[in-house]
Amino acid sequence: MISYEAIVGIGITLAELGLLCLMLALAEHLRSVRKIALIWFALGAVLMIVGGLTTAFAWSKSRRR
């Protein structure tokens, strides 16, 4: 069984990768490469949401014990 601390770490890592993708989307948008920026934005948004949900799930898991 994986510990809740590890799950929190994974969630934070996913959210940070999402933030990186969002920053790349902004950079591509500023370079006027709109289609690539949209792809980076979508990927970043998904990673941020998954990371946040993973972290929230781990914290709720630790409180149930």
C-alpha positions as CSV (number, residue, x, y, z in Angstrom):
1,M,0.0,0.0,0.0
2,I,1.3,3.4,-0.9
3,S,1.5,6.0,1.9
4,Y,-0.6,9.1,1.8
5,E,2.6,11.2,2.0
6,A,3.7,9.7,-1.3
7,I,0.3,10.3,-2.8
8,V,0.5,14.0,-1.8
9,G,4.0,14.2,-3.3
10,I,2.7,12.7,-6.6
11,G,-0.2,15.2,-6.6
12,I,2.0,18.2,-6.0
13,T,4.4,17.0,-8.7
14,L,1.5,16.6,-11.2
15,A,0.2,20.1,-10.4
16,E,3.7,21.6,-10.8
17,L,4.0,19.9,-14.2
18,G,0.6,21.4,-15.1
19,L,1.9,24.8,-14.0
20,L,4.9,24.4,-16.3
21,C,2.6,23.5,-19.2
22,L,0.5,26.6,-18.5
23,M,3.7,28.7,-18.6
24,L,4.7,27.1,-21.9
25,A,1.3,27.8,-23.3
26,L,1.7,31.5,-22.4
27,A,5.1,31.5,-24.1
28,E,3.7,29.9,-27.2
29,H,0.8,32.4,-27.2
30,L,3.2,35.3,-27.0
31,R,5.1,33.9,-29.9
32,S,1.8,33.8,-31.8
33,V,1.7,30.0,-32.2
34,R,-1.9,29.7,-31.1
35,K,-2.5,26.0,-31.9
36,I,0.4,24.8,-29.9
37,A,-0.4,27.1,-27.1
38,L,-3.9,25.6,-26.9
39,I,-2.5,22.1,-26.7
40,W,-0.1,23.2,-23.8
41,F,-3.0,25.0,-22.1
42,A,-5.3,21.9,-22.2
43,L,-2.5,19.6,-21.0
44,G,-1.6,22.0,-18.2
45,A,-5.2,22.4,-17.1
46,V,-5.7,18.6,-17.0
47,L,-2.5,18.1,-15.0
48,M,-3.4,20.8,-12.5
49,I,-6.8,19.3,-11.9
50,V,-5.6,15.8,-11.6
51,G,-2.8,16.9,-9.3
52,G,-5.2,18.8,-7.1
53,L,-7.6,16.0,-6.9
54,T,-4.8,13.5,-6.1
55,T,-3.6,15.7,-3.3
56,A,-7.1,16.3,-1.9
57,F,-7.8,12.5,-2.0
58,A,-4.6,11.8,-0.1
59,W,-5.4,14.3,2.6
60,S,-9.0,12.9,3.0
61,K,-7.5,9.4,3.1
62,S,-5.2,10.4,6.0
63,R,-8.1,11.9,8.0
64,R,-10.2,8.7,7.7
65,R,-7.6,6.7,9.6
